[in-house]
């Protein structure tokens, strides 16, 4: 049997048996939660990325199925992403996080980034991480893999997308447990914003990836200059 024929057969099998998608998702969710609780090494998040790739490959699909495709207009995508990243960072810092602070008793804990203040080398390292591990990898995993696979449980109907939107971003927020309760909630809200950019750009993930990178870049620059709230 050729690889092409194998992928066609497995794609049809997965389409007819939704319970397999449920089991697949359960394994991915377990890995993500285990990383946060320290049960397994944090670098196994890359395993989730490979798991997502295998999930696509075995269905005969590519990353375009999760939104990694050329946008209709790079100019509009970049404008939407840059504005979205900068505006939401401002709203998050000066509106959302103060409100969450009053509700939870504390603002997001970013003390882990304190060594970055005034440290050019640290800034460069974190900017590289923000555009690779955070912007690209996290968007591929949460708004790409998780949101789409949760939606697949309902055959990507409107109900499925709402279901995927909520659960994927709950997981995204949980993935930032080190920032405390308010940090997890704020991160979950940011995930909803990135997902909104995904849908606004006709289910294209590039707007979310770029906005995520801009959002983190602004945050790290503020930390570097010592003006980030709570640092």
C-alpha beads as a LAMMPS data file, in Angstrom:
LAMMPS data file: protein, C-alpha beads

231 atoms
230 bonds

1 atom types
1 bond types

-500.0 500.0 xlo xhi
-500.0 500.0 ylo yhi
-500.0 500.0 zlo zhi

Masses

1 110.0

Atoms # bond

1 1 1 0.000 0.000 0.000
2 1 1 1.374 3.402 -0.955
3 1 1 1.702 6.177 1.626
4 1 1 -0.847 8.276 -0.277
5 1 1 -3.417 5.471 -0.232
6 1 1 -2.695 4.806 3.443
7 1 1 -3.358 8.438 4.322
8 1 1 -6.603 8.430 2.331
9 1 1 -7.804 5.321 4.157
10 1 1 -6.869 6.633 7.600
11 1 1 -8.466 9.998 6.803
12 1 1 -11.738 8.275 5.943
13 1 1 -11.495 6.089 9.053
14 1 1 -10.953 9.118 11.335
15 1 1 -13.843 10.928 9.662
16 1 1 -16.186 8.031 10.408
17 1 1 -15.017 7.463 13.998
18 1 1 -15.110 10.677 16.018
19 1 1 -14.260 8.813 19.213
20 1 1 -10.682 8.514 17.948
21 1 1 -10.434 12.310 17.844
22 1 1 -11.694 12.399 21.436
23 1 1 -9.017 9.926 22.561
24 1 1 -6.357 11.799 20.585
25 1 1 -7.348 15.062 22.245
26 1 1 -7.407 13.466 25.685
27 1 1 -3.793 12.366 25.284
28 1 1 -2.701 15.844 24.137
29 1 1 -4.572 17.533 27.007
30 1 1 -3.016 15.111 29.511
31 1 1 0.482 15.927 28.218
32 1 1 -0.178 19.672 28.478
33 1 1 -1.561 19.431 32.010
34 1 1 1.266 17.116 33.093
35 1 1 3.814 19.699 31.964
36 1 1 2.208 22.390 34.127
37 1 1 2.117 20.163 37.196
38 1 1 5.744 19.186 36.633
39 1 1 4.962 15.521 36.103
40 1 1 6.921 15.539 32.849
41 1 1 9.633 17.800 31.401
42 1 1 8.372 21.144 30.048
43 1 1 10.230 20.623 26.781
44 1 1 7.780 17.853 25.939
45 1 1 5.549 20.665 24.703
46 1 1 7.468 20.077 21.470
47 1 1 6.024 16.565 21.535
48 1 1 2.548 18.099 21.394
49 1 1 3.636 20.027 18.287
50 1 1 4.881 16.820 16.638
51 1 1 1.724 15.065 17.810
52 1 1 -0.324 17.766 16.063
53 1 1 1.720 17.332 12.887
54 1 1 1.171 13.559 12.978
55 1 1 -2.534 14.157 13.572
56 1 1 -2.655 16.166 10.349
57 1 1 -0.403 13.864 8.343
58 1 1 -2.332 10.711 9.135
59 1 1 -5.526 12.460 8.018
60 1 1 -3.929 13.388 4.710
61 1 1 -3.838 17.078 5.559
62 1 1 -1.216 19.775 6.109
63 1 1 -0.821 22.767 8.429
64 1 1 -3.081 24.810 6.163
65 1 1 -5.949 22.853 7.742
66 1 1 -5.098 24.655 10.989
67 1 1 -4.785 28.077 9.329
68 1 1 -1.129 28.237 8.288
69 1 1 -1.647 29.521 4.765
70 1 1 -0.936 32.617 2.713
71 1 1 -3.359 35.382 3.720
72 1 1 -5.413 37.205 1.125
73 1 1 -3.430 40.353 1.966
74 1 1 -0.186 40.399 3.930
75 1 1 -0.552 44.173 4.323
76 1 1 -3.964 43.889 6.001
77 1 1 -2.842 40.911 8.068
78 1 1 0.227 42.760 9.365
79 1 1 -1.791 45.895 10.117
80 1 1 -4.438 43.898 11.986
81 1 1 -1.820 41.934 13.915
82 1 1 0.355 44.907 14.902
83 1 1 -2.613 46.998 15.996
84 1 1 -4.161 44.051 17.789
85 1 1 -0.962 43.174 19.651
86 1 1 -0.181 46.748 20.765
87 1 1 -3.731 47.803 21.649
88 1 1 -4.483 44.641 23.574
89 1 1 -1.207 44.866 25.515
90 1 1 -2.241 48.351 26.642
91 1 1 -5.767 47.212 27.538
92 1 1 -4.395 44.192 29.362
93 1 1 -1.894 46.139 31.458
94 1 1 -3.990 49.175 32.339
95 1 1 -7.558 47.825 32.382
96 1 1 -7.903 44.041 32.474
97 1 1 -5.082 43.194 34.885
98 1 1 -5.978 45.911 37.439
99 1 1 -9.574 44.636 37.438
100 1 1 -8.364 41.060 37.875
101 1 1 -6.080 42.285 40.665
102 1 1 -9.063 43.641 42.563
103 1 1 -11.068 40.471 41.987
104 1 1 -8.309 37.965 42.829
105 1 1 -6.206 40.024 45.215
106 1 1 -3.112 40.080 43.011
107 1 1 -1.925 41.027 39.533
108 1 1 -0.164 38.479 37.281
109 1 1 3.149 37.319 38.748
110 1 1 5.906 38.181 36.267
111 1 1 8.756 38.018 38.798
112 1 1 10.362 35.219 36.773
113 1 1 11.288 37.902 34.221
114 1 1 12.890 40.315 36.725
115 1 1 16.482 39.427 35.641
116 1 1 15.579 40.889 32.244
117 1 1 15.416 44.465 33.594
118 1 1 18.259 46.429 31.975
119 1 1 19.880 43.235 30.669
120 1 1 20.364 43.390 26.886
121 1 1 21.461 39.751 26.596
122 1 1 18.370 38.566 28.488
123 1 1 16.193 40.801 26.328
124 1 1 17.541 39.263 23.124
125 1 1 17.029 35.736 24.468
126 1 1 13.429 36.425 25.510
127 1 1 12.598 38.172 22.248
128 1 1 13.819 35.126 20.329
129 1 1 11.745 32.887 22.603
130 1 1 8.709 35.142 22.234
131 1 1 8.737 34.855 18.429
132 1 1 9.510 31.133 18.269
133 1 1 8.296 29.213 21.296
134 1 1 5.511 31.654 22.262
135 1 1 4.168 33.311 19.121
136 1 1 4.668 30.487 16.643
137 1 1 4.621 27.289 18.703
138 1 1 1.872 28.294 21.130
139 1 1 -0.397 29.544 18.359
140 1 1 0.175 26.370 16.361
141 1 1 -0.707 24.277 19.405
142 1 1 -3.569 26.215 21.031
143 1 1 -5.334 28.174 18.260
144 1 1 -4.137 25.656 15.680
145 1 1 -4.291 22.128 17.006
146 1 1 -6.459 22.278 20.133
147 1 1 -9.097 24.714 18.883
148 1 1 -9.514 22.870 15.584
149 1 1 -9.594 19.392 17.097
150 1 1 -12.146 20.399 19.729
151 1 1 -14.214 21.912 16.905
152 1 1 -13.823 18.652 14.966
153 1 1 -15.770 16.839 17.687
154 1 1 -18.757 18.804 16.344
155 1 1 -17.639 18.657 12.703
156 1 1 -16.501 22.299 12.841
157 1 1 -20.019 23.680 13.135
158 1 1 -20.582 27.010 14.887
159 1 1 -21.183 25.086 18.103
160 1 1 -17.919 23.255 17.554
161 1 1 -15.969 26.461 17.059
162 1 1 -17.411 27.985 20.238
163 1 1 -16.577 24.788 22.115
164 1 1 -13.046 24.777 20.691
165 1 1 -12.576 28.484 21.348
166 1 1 -13.428 28.134 25.031
167 1 1 -11.585 24.896 25.834
168 1 1 -8.430 25.721 23.865
169 1 1 -8.077 29.032 25.664
170 1 1 -8.810 27.548 29.071
171 1 1 -5.859 25.249 28.376
172 1 1 -3.801 28.205 27.169
173 1 1 -4.486 30.098 30.383
174 1 1 -3.729 27.030 32.470
175 1 1 -0.407 26.762 30.645
176 1 1 0.667 29.959 32.431
177 1 1 0.064 28.727 35.959
178 1 1 3.362 30.248 37.113
179 1 1 1.726 33.690 36.810
180 1 1 -0.896 32.896 39.429
181 1 1 -4.692 32.952 39.154
182 1 1 -4.952 36.443 37.665
183 1 1 -2.152 35.599 35.219
184 1 1 -3.940 32.486 34.002
185 1 1 -7.182 34.417 33.515
186 1 1 -5.406 37.287 31.721
187 1 1 -3.612 34.790 29.471
188 1 1 -6.888 33.027 28.692
189 1 1 -8.399 36.377 27.701
190 1 1 -5.396 37.120 25.469
191 1 1 -5.980 33.750 23.833
192 1 1 -9.545 34.783 23.032
193 1 1 -8.202 37.942 21.401
194 1 1 -5.726 35.967 19.286
195 1 1 -8.529 33.592 18.332
196 1 1 -10.639 36.602 17.374
197 1 1 -7.867 37.720 15.020
198 1 1 -7.824 34.213 13.559
199 1 1 -11.526 34.370 12.729
200 1 1 -11.378 38.011 11.615
201 1 1 -8.690 37.111 9.079
202 1 1 -10.886 34.326 7.644
203 1 1 -9.421 31.526 9.775
204 1 1 -5.836 32.395 8.978
205 1 1 -3.402 31.801 11.842
206 1 1 -0.750 34.311 10.738
207 1 1 -2.583 37.289 12.236
208 1 1 -2.692 35.533 15.612
209 1 1 0.980 34.501 15.408
210 1 1 2.201 38.001 14.563
211 1 1 -0.083 39.682 17.128
212 1 1 1.143 37.258 19.794
213 1 1 4.740 38.107 18.932
214 1 1 4.039 41.860 19.017
215 1 1 2.159 41.536 22.305
216 1 1 5.062 39.697 23.959
217 1 1 7.669 41.997 22.413
218 1 1 5.992 45.097 23.849
219 1 1 5.758 43.371 27.231
220 1 1 9.426 42.355 27.271
221 1 1 10.563 45.818 26.206
222 1 1 8.567 47.315 29.069
223 1 1 10.140 44.844 31.482
224 1 1 13.598 45.660 30.129
225 1 1 13.047 49.365 30.792
226 1 1 11.569 48.579 34.219
227 1 1 8.138 50.103 33.521
228 1 1 6.057 46.910 33.424
229 1 1 3.473 46.890 36.275
230 1 1 4.461 44.513 39.054
231 1 1 8.054 44.010 37.919

Bonds

1 1 1 2
2 1 2 3
3 1 3 4
4 1 4 5
5 1 5 6
6 1 6 7
7 1 7 8
8 1 8 9
9 1 9 10
10 1 10 11
11 1 11 12
12 1 12 13
13 1 13 14
14 1 14 15
15 1 15 16
16 1 16 17
17 1 17 18
18 1 18 19
19 1 19 20
20 1 20 21
21 1 21 22
22 1 22 23
23 1 23 24
24 1 24 25
25 1 25 26
26 1 26 27
27 1 27 28
28 1 28 29
29 1 29 30
30 1 30 31
31 1 31 32
32 1 32 33
33 1 33 34
34 1 34 35
35 1 35 36
36 1 36 37
37 1 37 38
38 1 38 39
39 1 39 40
40 1 40 41
41 1 41 42
42 1 42 43
43 1 43 44
44 1 44 45
45 1 45 46
46 1 46 47
47 1 47 48
48 1 48 49
49 1 49 50
50 1 50 51
51 1 51 52
52 1 52 53
53 1 53 54
54 1 54 55
55 1 55 56
56 1 56 57
57 1 57 58
58 1 58 59
59 1 59 60
60 1 60 61
61 1 61 62
62 1 62 63
63 1 63 64
64 1 64 65
65 1 65 66
66 1 66 67
67 1 67 68
68 1 68 69
69 1 69 70
70 1 70 71
71 1 71 72
72 1 72 73
73 1 73 74
74 1 74 75
75 1 75 76
76 1 76 77
77 1 77 78
78 1 78 79
79 1 79 80
80 1 80 81
81 1 81 82
82 1 82 83
83 1 83 84
84 1 84 85
85 1 85 86
86 1 86 87
87 1 87 88
88 1 88 89
89 1 89 90
90 1 90 91
91 1 91 92
92 1 92 93
93 1 93 94
94 1 94 95
95 1 95 96
96 1 96 97
97 1 97 98
98 1 98 99
99 1 99 100
100 1 100 101
101 1 101 102
102 1 102 103
103 1 103 104
104 1 104 105
105 1 105 106
106 1 106 107
107 1 107 108
108 1 108 109
109 1 109 110
110 1 110 111
111 1 111 112
112 1 112 113
113 1 113 114
114 1 114 115
115 1 115 116
116 1 116 117
117 1 117 118
118 1 118 119
119 1 119 120
120 1 120 121
121 1 121 122
122 1 122 123
123 1 123 124
124 1 124 125
125 1 125 126
126 1 126 127
127 1 127 128
128 1 128 129
129 1 129 130
130 1 130 131
131 1 131 132
132 1 132 133
133 1 133 134
134 1 134 135
135 1 135 136
136 1 136 137
137 1 137 138
138 1 138 139
139 1 139 140
140 1 140 141
141 1 141 142
142 1 142 143
143 1 143 144
144 1 144 145
145 1 145 146
146 1 146 147
147 1 147 148
148 1 148 149
149 1 149 150
150 1 150 151
151 1 151 152
152 1 152 153
153 1 153 154
154 1 154 155
155 1 155 156
156 1 156 157
157 1 157 158
158 1 158 159
159 1 159 160
160 1 160 161
161 1 161 162
162 1 162 163
163 1 163 164
164 1 164 165
165 1 165 166
166 1 166 167
167 1 167 168
168 1 168 169
169 1 169 170
170 1 170 171
171 1 171 172
172 1 172 173
173 1 173 174
174 1 174 175
175 1 175 176
176 1 176 177
177 1 177 178
178 1 178 179
179 1 179 180
180 1 180 181
181 1 181 182
182 1 182 183
183 1 183 184
184 1 184 185
185 1 185 186
186 1 186 187
187 1 187 188
188 1 188 189
189 1 189 190
190 1 190 191
191 1 191 192
192 1 192 193
193 1 193 194
194 1 194 195
195 1 195 196
196 1 196 197
197 1 197 198
198 1 198 199
199 1 199 200
200 1 200 201
201 1 201 202
202 1 202 203
203 1 203 204
204 1 204 205
205 1 205 206
206 1 206 207
207 1 207 208
208 1 208 209
209 1 209 210
210 1 210 211
211 1 211 212
212 1 212 213
213 1 213 214
214 1 214 215
215 1 215 216
216 1 216 217
217 1 217 218
218 1 218 219
219 1 219 220
220 1 220 221
221 1 221 222
222 1 222 223
223 1 223 224
224 1 224 225
225 1 225 226
226 1 226 227
227 1 227 228
228 1 228 229
229 1 229 230
230 1 230 231
